[in-house]
Amino acid sequence: MNDYLDHDATSLSQLVRQGQIHPSELLNAAIARCGAVNPALNAVIVPLFEQAATAAAGPLPDGPFSGVPFLLKDLLAALAGVPLSNGCKAMRHFVPDVDSELVRRFKAAGLVIFGKTNTPELGLLGYTEPILWGPTRNPWSAAHSPGGSSGGAAAAVAAGIVPMAHGGDGGGSIRIPASNCGLFGLKPSRGRVPLGPLIGEAWQGAVQEGVLSRSVRDSAAMLDWIAGPDSGSPYEIAPPAAGFLAACTRPPGALRIGFVRTAPAGPLHADCVAALDDTVTLLQRLGHHVDEVALPYDFELLLESYLTMYYGEIAADLRWIGQLLGRQLRRDDVELETWVMSRLGNALSAADFSSAKRGWNQLGREMGRFHQQYDLLLTPTLATPPVRIGELRTPGTIRSALRTVDTFGGIRLLRGAIHAEARRNFSRMPFTQIANLTGQPAMSVPLHWNAAGLPIGSQFIAAINREECLFSLAAQLESARPWAMRRPAPPQA
């Protein structure tokens, strides 16, 4: 199919439904594209071409995306009979025997799953460079990171392997790679998409799953399909009155939008300031009321609350992996930073963890007060353009110190070193985590490219259960400033 790259998922499914193309032809186009670009990108790390060919041969469910090629992130999404490594070498041979509920819904939508995408170990980082699979590279510049943790998914979509791919977001892991790769990415409200049956909630409810896409309508139609609780879900949230896709056809009206022009953990790169100013000008031209505001929540509280949850959840993950393996994990079973952070998690008390969760509630109240005055909060998605591969890795001298301290003891020293590294990473991506802790929906919209040709996203955060407002605005922005025609040059292996 010569024009495969010119279609979004909705358009491809329409061609299948009209009998203009067979799902097997679409799959062959996707596999050919993967073969052409993936060696340079390392986005797809588990090919599933044979079983996809069987599925594409039919019959397929008559869902909204029947016959469209699709990729799963190799994290959380269980596909029965296929290894689910979660980016961790200790789990590379873990094979779930059931599909997760989300995967069932993807299959019922008619999607043809033909591979799994790269992710950092346990989805912990905002860049995708796991030791197990190696780094994924950004299609806009192979020297740069696509972000994380859905970095493989974003690179695959930006490079045209698929028009849409599965992702998950526990601290920005859909929005960060969407910004870095020039895509649309929305994190739904807490409880919108189920994680069962293997998981009730992930990261105390901070994680929500969804997709990254080139078009707004693909993300909206997909959320219409996958939303809703499954049996035993810990959360249930009211469905939209008319559907998310329908919201894309409704004008958003004149929204009240507050924007933040300074980063809370370090300087805001000039390119990100330019992108923000450009977005503000566009919003004003479209008739929205836009005001500069101070950051409406306590960033230091966010940082401490988030990291406490993070350390505790890593410790719990490693305990669970040990149970799967039938033995206690050793330091060389996981990456050094993962191991050290699990040590910090094991040193936390129940009171530490509960106090941190109370911080989440305070942050939610602060954002609730903000939304009494404004419909949306606008920030740069990130504080910098895409970083270079390796730029955010822990420096070698600090890694050596971590090994020494871990060997000979000293939790306080470990905490200080890891906290410093965490703050360094937060300084590059300080705006995304708030929506995870409060449960609010948030999206990154690709409205700007810098002089080097690298994409820079704008983030919008809405009150909980207001995805319709985000989709309506996103469709308006997409119409005013179309981005799907912007494509990276073919990567070089």
N, C-alpha and C positions, 0 to 999 in steps of 0.2 A: 504494500500500500504506500504509494509515493507521498501522499499528503497526510500521513499519520500524525506528524508533528503539528499540523494546523488545527487539530480538533481538541476540544476538551472532552472530559469523560461523558458529559451529557450528550454532546454531538455524536460521539462514537456510538453510544447506545442507541441513538435515534437511527443511525445508519444500519445497525444490526436489526432493529425492529422493523425497518422498512425493507429489509431483504437486500440492501445494496452491498453488504459485505457480510462475510461469515466470521464468527468469533475466532476460528482457527487462523484466518488471515490477519486479524488484529494481533493475535498472540505471536504469529511469525514476525510481524512488523516490530513488536515490542522486543522480542528476543534478538532480532537483527540489530536494533538500536542499542540494546544492552551490549551486544558483542562489539559494537563499534566504539562505544564511549566508556564502558565500565572498566576496561583495563587501566585507563588513565585516572579514573575516579575512585575505584574501590567502594562503590555505593552498595551494590548487590553482593552479599557475601555467601548466600546459600541459594543456588539456583534450583528451581523445582520445575524444570521444563517438561519432563515426561508426564508427571501427573497433571500439569496444566494442560498439556495437549489432550489428555484423556477428557478432562473437564470441558475444554473448548469444543471437543467433538460433539458434545451435547448428550441429552438435552440439558439446557441451563434453566434455572428459575427465571420467571418473567418479572424480574425486579427492575428498579430504576436504572441500573447500570449493567444490564444483561450483556455479557460478552466482552466487557471492558477489561483489559489486562490490569493487574493490581499487584502491589508489593506490600508485605507485612514487615513492620519493624521487628527486629529480633529481640523484643523485650515485652514481657507480659502477655502478648497475644499468642495463646497456645494453639497450635495446629497439630491435631492428633497424628502421631507417627513421625513427626518431624522434629529434630533437635531444637530446643529452645535454650540457647546459651546465655541470653541476657548479657552478652559481651564479656562473659567471665569464663576463663579457661577451666575453672573447677566445675562448671556446668555444661561444658560443651557436649557431653554425652547424655544430658538429661532430655528424655523424650516423653512429653505428655501423652496420655492415652485418650484424652478428650479435647475437643475444640473449646476454646473459651467462648462465652456468649457473644462477644463482639465479633469473633471470627465467624460464628454461625450466622450472624446478621450480615456480615460482608458476603458470605456465600449466598445467602438468600437474596441479596441484592443482585445476584447474577455475575458478580465479579469473578474473574479468572485469576487466581493467585498463582504466580509463577516464580516467586522468590522472596527472600527475606533481606532486609537492609541492615547496614552496619549501625552500631550504637556504642557509646562508651560503656565501660564495665558497670553493670547494674543501672545504667542510665544516669550516672551520678554527675556528669560534667556537661558544661555548655560548649564543648568541642568534642569531636568524634575521632579519637586516636587510641583505641584500645590496643593493648599488647596482643590480645588474641587474634584480632583480624587486621591490625594495621590501620593507618589513618585513611579517612575519606577526604577527598579533595573537592574544592568548590568549582563547579563548572565555569564560573565567571573568571576564575584565575586559579590554576592548579597549585599555586604557591600558597593559597589561602584556605582557611577552614570554612566548611559550610555551617559550622556551629554544631550544637547538639542539644539534647541527646538524639533528636531525630535527624541527625546529619546525613545518614545514608538515604533516608526517605527524601529529604529536601534535594540532595544532589541528583537523585534519580529523576525527580519531577522536573527540576530545572534543566537537566540535560535531555529531556524528552523521552526517557525510557518509558515512563507512564505519565498520564496527565494528572494523576492524583495518587497519593500513597498514604498508608496508615502512619500515624505518629501518636505520641503521648506527651503530656506536659505536666511536670511536677514542680517546675521552677522557671519555666519559659521554654521547655524543650520542643514545642511546636513553633512558638513565636520567634525564638532566637534563630533557628535555621531558616525560617521563612524570610526573616529580615536579611540574612546573609546571602540568600539565594534568589531574591527577587520574586517571592511567592506570596500567596495569601495563606494565612494560617490563623485559625481561631481555636482558643481553648474554651470549651463549654463551661457552664456553671457546674458547681459541685452537685453530683447526683444525676447529671443529665445522661451520662453514658455508663452502662454497667461494666464492672470488672470481673464478674463471676464466671464460672462457679469456683475457680481456684482461689480467688481473692475477693474479700468483701470490700475493703477500701485499701488504697495504697498511700503510704506516707500520711496517715491520719486524715485522709480526705483531700490532700493537696493535689493528687494526681487525677487528671481527666484525660481520656483518650479521644482521638478524632482523626483528622486528615490534614495534609498539606496539599494545596491545589494551585493550578494556574488561574482558574476562574472562581469568582465568588459563588456562582450558582452551583458549582459542583460541591463545594463545602456545605452549602445550605441544604441541598437535596440529600446529601449523605447524612447530615445531622438529623433531618426529618426521619430517615430510615433507621438509624441506629439508636436514637434517643429512647429513653424509657427504661424503667427498672426491670431487672430479672428477679427470679425467685430468691428471696433472702437479701435483697439489696439493702444496705444500711441507710440509704437516702432515697427519697422520692421527691421530685420537683414537678411543679405543674407544667403540663405541655403548653406550647404556644397556642393562641386562639385559632390562628389560621395556618400555621406552618412556617418554617424558616424560609423555604423557597418562595413562598408567597410574599414574605417580607421584602424580598429582593425587588419586587415589582412595585412596591409602595414608596413614594417619596418620604424621606425621613422627617420632613418639616424643618422648621428653624430650631436646631438643637442648641442647647447651652453647653458649651465646652470649655473646660478649664485646662490650660496647658502649663507644663513645667519646663523651664528653660535651663535649669542647672541640675547637674547630677549630684546625688547625695554622698557619694563615696569617692569622689575624685573628679578630675576635669571632664567636661563634655567636649569631645572632639569637634573641631570647627566644621567638619563635613556633616556631623549629626545636627549641629546648630543650623546649618544651611538647610538641611532636609526638613527640620522642624519648622523653620520660618516659611519655607516653601509650602508646607502642608497647611500652616495657619492662613497664609494668603489664599490658598485654594478654598479652604473652608469658608472664609469670609466672602469670597466671590460667589460661593454657592448659597449664601444667605444665612449662615450659622452665626451665632453670637459667641465670640471667642475671647476669653480673658486669660492673661497670665496670672498664675496662682503659685503660692508656695506649696511645696510637697505636703499633701494633706494627711500624712501619717508619720509616725515616729520611725525613722529608718533604723536607728540603733536597736530599737525593740524588735523590728523585723529581722535584722541580722542575727541577733542572739536567739530569738525564737525559732527561726528557720534552722540555724545550725544545730541547735539542741535536738530538734526533730530529726534532722539529717543524720547526726551521729548515732542516735538511738535506733533509727530504722536500718542503718547499715549494720549495726551490731546484730539486730534481729535477723536481717537477711543472711548474714554469715552463719548464724546459729541454725537457720532453716536449711541452708546449703549443706552444712555438716550433717544434719539429720538425713538429708537425701543420700549423702555419700556413706552414711553409717560410721562416721569417724569425725573427730574434731579437725577443723581446718588448721593448716599451717600457714605461715606467712607467705610462702612461695606459691600457695594455691590461688592467691589474688594479687592484684597490683598493690604496691607498697602503700600508697595513699589510702586505698580502701581498707587495708589491714589496720593502719594507724588510726583511722577514723572509727573503726569498729572498737578499738581499744578505748577510745574516748567515750563511745556510746556505752560500753560496759561499765565505765566508771561513773556514769550518771546515776543519780538516785531517782526514785519514783517522784519525789517532790520536785526535782529539777525538771523532769519531763512535764509534769502537770502544770508547773508554773509557766513553762514555755507555751503550753497550749492555751493558758489563760491570756498570754500575750496575743495569740491569734485573735481571740475574742475582742480584745481592746482595739486591735488594728481594724477589725471588721466594723466596730462602732465608729472609729474615726472616718473610715471610708463612707459609712452610712450617713454621717453628718455632711460630708462633702456632696453626696448625691441628693441631699435636700435642696441644694442650690444649683447643681450642674448635672446634666444628663450623662456626660462622659468626661473622663480624664484622658488627656492626650499627653504622651511622652515620646521621646525617641524610643524605639524598641531597645536599642543598645546605646551605650555611651561612646562606642567607636565603630568605624567601618569593620568589615571582616578582618580578623587577625590572621597572621601567617601561621602555617602549620608549625607546631612546636612552641609557639610564642607563649601559650598559657600553661605549658607543662611545668611541673615543679623543677626548679633549677637543681643541677647535679649536686651542688654543695649542700643544699637543704635536704635532698634525698639521702645523702650520706649521713647527715646529722640525724635524720629520722630513724635510719637503721640502727645507729649507735644508741640513741636514746631508747628505742624500742627493745633493744637487746639487754641493756643494763638497767632499764627502769627510769621512771620520771614522767608521770602522767602530766604534771603541770608544764613541763618543758614541751612535751608533745602537743599539748593544747595550744600553747603559745605559738609554736611554729605552724601548726595547721590553721589556726585562726588567722595568722598573718597571710598565709597563702589564700585562704578563703576570701579575705578582704581584698586581696589583689585581684582575684577573679571577679568578685562582686563589683569592683570599680569599673569593669568593662561591661557588665550586664546588671545594673542595679535596679532596673525598673520593672522586671517581669514577675518577681517572686510574690509581690503583694497580692496579686489576683489568685495565686494558689493558696495562700494562707486564708484569705477572706472568702474564697469560693466563687468569686465573681467571674463572669465571662470577659475575655480580652482577646483582641486580634491584632496582628501585625499586617499592615497594608503596604505594598511595594510602590511607593510614589516617587522615589528619588534614586538616582545613580550619581556617584561622585565623578570627579574628573578622570579618575583611573578606571572608570567603567564598573565599579563595584556597587551593588545595590545596598540601600539603607532604608529600613522600614520605619513606619510610624505606628506606634501602639495606641490603641483606644481601649479603655476599660469602662465597662458599664456596670450598673447595679446588678445584683444577682437576679437571674431569671429574665434578663433583658437582652438576650441574644438577637431578638428581632430588631432591636434598635441598631445593633452593630451591623447586621446583614443589610439593613436598609441603607445605612450610610455607606457601607462598603460598596454596594452596587452603584450608588450615586458617584462615588469617587472613581470606580472602575470605568464608568461611562464618561466622566469628565477627563480622566487621565488614563487611557487604556494602557495596560502593561503587558498583556499576553503576547503582543507582537515583538517584545524585546527578548531576544534570545542570545545566550552566550555563544561564542565561536566554538566549533568542535574542539574538544580537549585533545591534547597530544599525549600519547602514552610515553 
